[in-house]
Every structure is written in structure tokens, then in C-alpha cells.
């Protein structure tokens, strides 16, 4: 059985996808499949998942340390989960601040 580590991704693009198209973005374990991601999101947030899209992100090669040796960052897997229009995940909801108007 795979460990299911699901972490939400918060950026301007993911928040606009959540508000506009009802799609939510998560970083998941690199060995998870669409089916395991769907089950994990449904159990964790109590919502129905319509579709799961996966993006594999290859780790970058960087130089580290005093001798500037090559090292590789970890590979990541990102999942975009689509929900029905009536359902939402509260983590991605934002409140708009009402600013004072300048005269």
C-alpha cells in the first residue's frame, strides 16, 4: 500500500483555477496513480472527484557546496483535480479584503 501524501499548491494560478474552473492542485507522491489520488482526495475532503490530470516535474540539476558539486533536486508529481460545480474545498477559498477608498 502506498503512502498518500497530498499537499495543496497555493499560487496565483492555482487559486484562480480553484475559483474559476473548480480545479484544485496538489503535490502528490511520485508513485501514486490517478485512481489512488482520486480516492485520497475524496476521503480527505469528503468531495466527489470528476477528473484527475497529472503532471510529472523532473528535478533540476544544481551546484551546491564549496566545491560546487552537482546535485539533483527531487522529481515531483502534480495533480489537478476537477470537482463538480456545487462542491468546493475550503483550503483554497480566499476572502477579498475591502480596502479604503482614497479621495
Residue pairs with C-beta under 8 A, 6 or more apart in sequence:
2 29
2 31
2 32
2 36
3 29
4 28
4 29
4 32
4 36
4 40
5 28
5 29
6 26
6 27
6 28
6 37
6 40
6 41
6 44
7 26
7 27
7 28
8 14
8 24
8 25
8 26
8 27
8 91
8 92
9 25
9 26
9 27
9 78
10 92
14 24
14 25
14 92
15 92
15 94
17 23
17 24
17 25
17 80
18 24
18 25
18 89
18 92
18 93
19 92
19 94
21 82
22 82
22 83
22 84
22 85
22 87
22 88
23 80
23 81
23 82
23 83
24 41
24 80
24 81
24 83
24 89
24 92
25 78
25 79
25 80
25 81
26 37
26 41
26 78
26 79
26 81
27 76
27 77
27 78
27 79
28 37
28 40
28 77
28 78
28 79
29 77
30 56
30 75
30 76
30 77
32 40
32 77
32 79
34 52
34 54
34 79
37 52
37 54
37 79
37 81
38 49
38 52
38 81
41 47
41 49
41 81
42 48
42 49
45 89
47 83
47 87
47 88
47 89
48 83
48 84
48 87
49 81
49 82
49 83
50 82
50 83
50 84
51 81
51 82
52 79
52 80
52 81
52 82
53 79
53 80
53 82
54 77
54 78
54 79
54 80
55 77
55 78
55 79
55 80
56 75
56 76
56 77
57 75
57 76
57 77
57 78
58 75
59 72
59 73
59 74
59 75
59 76
60 72
60 73
61 70
61 71
61 72
61 73
62 70
62 71
62 72
62 73
63 69
63 70
63 71
64 71
83 89
